[in-house]
Structure formats: structure tokens, C-alpha cells
Amino acid sequence: MKKDKVFNKPIIKQFEFDEEVASVFDDMLNRSVPFYNEMLSLTTSFALKYCHSQSTIYDLGCSTASTLISIAQQSSDNLNLIGIDNSNAMLDRASKKINAYGLDIELINDDVFNVNFKPSSVIISNYTLQFIRPLQREKLIKKIYDGLEDGAVFIFSEKVITDDTKLNKIMIDEYYDFKKTKGYSEFEISQKREALENVLIPYSYEENKRMIEDIGFKQFDCLFKWVNFATFIAIK
């Protein structure tokens, strides 16, 4: 796995999922997302509990397809697994990983708004909604809701904020301390923070809950949370 060194030099652009990021993305996730493997395991476990043979499962913003690969490897059912991402560089790496494991996963290189979802048992979106502008985010949640079968689930992970300014700062500082333990320097942390400014827009727990419930989901809950990272489940 190639080591993430994207931000060890001065940035010249906003963060984007280009070739440079895609080439180190798996390492970036493992070192930047607290308890990433636990989140991946939970997502896989809950997805499998809500699907059956021939179920369709989408991963929106699938990046290098780690989640779908995990589901495929742990399922004994014949599932229709579909990953969508608008980054060709990400899907190129996803395709190589899928082929290396000999798995059957469909990849779509497009904007999620352009894809007509098949009736689905599970739709997943881990750390993707936060990159979608708030005005479009609710529109996507409605599209997800409409694509799910009754009783089906939407599983998503997001960075979250709190309304308490002091607590929010403490949470962010705690996260930066975590990144330092993973080998990132102060310079790399500050460079990435600047690159993500106005690109990653997190919601609070309450804002995510309200958005989900306003669309019509009958149940919303938090499966996992570490400081300002959370994994949620919504049931139609």
C-alpha cells in the first residue's frame, strides 16, 4: 500500500479525488479515519443483515471499492453489487482490486445524480455526503429513499460537528492528535485542513437526523461514533 504524502508539500489547489489522491487513498483512509476498519466491518455486517439472494447493493462514492469487496467476500448469497464514483482514477484502482480478488462488482463512472437506481436492499455512502453541497444533499437523500425497497436501509458515515463552539474545537484538536499518532506532521494536517476548506461541509448529528426523517425514513440511529466521526443507519 503506497503511503500518503499528498500534503507534505505546499498545496496549490482545493482537495479533489484525482490521480495523486487515488494512488494513496487506502493508506489515507486507514490513517485519517479513526477506527476505519471497525466502520468497514460494521457497514459490511449490517448490510448483509438486510439483504438476500439477488439483492442489489449500491455504494455511492465507492472510491477503491473496499466496502463492496468486503461485502462480496463475506456474503454467501449472489448479490448485485454496484459502485458509483465520479473519479476515474479511483475506479481504475477499484477495478484492479476487484480483478485481483476475482470478484463480480459493477463499477459506474458517473455523478450519482445521473444514475437511475435499481430497487435496492442496501445503499451505502461512507464519507461522501459531506462533499455534496447542502442544497443538493437533501435531493440525493430523496433519490436514495426512492431507490430503496420498503424495509431496506441506507448506511452512511460522516464527519460531524456540534453546536457548542468550545466542544467542537476540542473535538477537532482530538482528531488532529489522532492523526499525529498515525504519522502525519503538523504541516500535513494544516495543509489538508486548508485544502478541504469549503469542500468538506459536515452536518451535526441533529442535522443529519432531521434530513433523514424529513425525507420519510421511519428509523434513524447511530451505529458507531468516535468524537467527530459517526456511522448512521436509516430504515425505509
N, C-alpha and C positions, 0 to 999 in steps of 0.2 A: 504494500500500500504506500503510494507516494505521499510524503509529508507535506502538510500545508505550510507554505511560506509566502502566500499571496500578499500578506500585509507587512512583510518585513522590509518593505521599501516604501517611499512616499507614494501616496495614491494620486492618480491623475483623473479618476472618473468615479461615478457612483457605482455601488455594488451591482453586479449583474452576473447571471449564471452562464458565463462564457466558457471558452475552452480552458483558460487558466484555472478558473474555479472548478470546473468539471473534473479536471485532471487530478485534483486533490480532495474532491468533495467527501469521499468516505472518511478520510482522516479528519477533515474539518468537522464533520458531524460528531465523530467519536470524541473529539477534543473540545468541541464548542457547545454541545448539547448535554447537560447533566443527565446522567442515567439514560443515555441514548439506547443502550442495549435492552434495558428494562422496559423502556417505552415501546421499542420494537417488538419485544416479547409479548407485552400486554396487548398491543394492537393485533398481533397475529392470533393470540388466544381468543380474544373477544370476537374477532372477525369470523373465526372458524365456528364459534358457538352459534352464530346467526346465519350460517349458510348451509347448503345441502348440495347434493349432486346436481350438477349443471347450473349452479348459482353463478351469477355474474358479479364480480367484484371489481370496482374501479379504484385506482389510486391517482388522485389529482395532484399534479406536481410531483410525479413519481421519481424524479431525478435519476439515480442509478439503479432503481428498481429493487432496492434492498428489502422493502416491505413485501412486495409481491413475491419475491424469491423465497422469503421466509415462509409465507403462506403456502406457496406451492410445495415446498419441501416438507411441511408438516401436515398437509392435508392428504387424506386417503380418498377423497372424492374427486370427481372430474369437474374442475372448476373453470369458468371462463374468466381469466384474469386479464385485465386491461389497464395499462399505464398510460397516462396522458402527461405530456410536458411540452412546453414551447421552446425548450432549449435542445437544439440538435446535438450539441456537444454532450449533454447529459445522456440523451438517448443512445448515442453511439457507445458510451461506456456501459449503459444498461444492457444493450444488445450483446455486447461481448461477455458480460457476466452471465446473462441468461443462457447463451450458447455454451459457455464453459460448463454450466451445471446441467445442460441437456434438458432444459425446461421449456414448456409451451406457454409463453406470455406474449400477448399482443401489445405493441407499443404504437402510440399515436403522437406524431409531432404536430401539435396544433394548440391553439388557445382553447381552454376548456369551454369557453362560451360558444365556440363553433361546433362542438361535438354534441350529437344527439345521443343521450344515454339510453342504453337498453334497460328494461326493468331489472333492477338490481337488488340483491340481498344486503350488500355492504358497499358503502362508498367511503373511502379514506382520504384524508387530506392532512398530512403532517407537516406543520410549519410552512404552509402555503398561503392560507387566507391572509396572514399578516402582511403579505407582499401585494395584496389586491386592495386598491383604493376603496375607502369606506363606502363611497357611493355605489360601487359595483359589488361589494361584498354581499350585501343582502340579496342582490339579484342572483348571485351564484348559489347562495343557500336555498333560495326558492327553486332554482334549477335542480339542485341536488335532491331536495324534498320531492319534487315531481318525478324524479328518476327512480326513487326507491319504491319497492313494494310495501304494502301495509305490514307493519311489524318489523320492517328492515331497519338497519342502523347506519348512522353517519358517525364515524370515528375521526376525531381531529385533534391535533396537538398545536399549541400556540405559545409564544411568549405572552405573558400577561403583565398588566400594570395594576397598581392600586391607587385609589383616590387620595390616600394620605401621602403628601409630598415627602415627608421625612422618611416614612417607611419605604416608599418607592426608591429613594436614593440608597437606603441601607440594603435593599434587595439587589439593586444594580451593583453596588460595591461588593456584595457577597458573591455575585455571579462573576465579577472580574477577578476576585480572589480565586475562584474555582478555575478560571481559565489559566491563571498563573501556575496553578498546580499541574496543569496539563502541558506546560512548557511554552506558553505564549508570553511574550515580553510586554512591558507597559506600552512600548511603541506600537507593536502589532495590535494590541487591544484598542488603543486610541485611533489608529488608522482605520480599523474595521468599523468602529463606532461612527467615525466621520463619513465613511463610505455608505453606511446604512441610514444615515440621516435622511428623513423624508422618503425613504424607500421601504423600510420595515415599520409598519404602523400597528402596534399592538393594542388590543382591547383589554378591558378589565374582565374579571370573571362575570360580573353583573351584566356588562355589555354583551358578552358572548351568550349568556343565558337568555337575555331579552331578545336578541336577534333570532336565536333558535326557536324560542317559544312564539314569537310574533309570526313566524312563518307557518307554524302549525304543528311542530313536533310535540308529541304527547309526553315525552320524558326527556330530561336533560340531567346529566350527572358528571361528576369529575372522577375519572378512574385513577389518576395519579397527579401529584403536584410536588414540585421541588422549587421553593422560593418563587421565582417568576417564570417558571415553565410548567405547563399543565397539559394533560391529555383528557379530552372530553368524549362523551358518548351521547348521542341523541337518537331516540327511537321514534319512528313514524307510527 
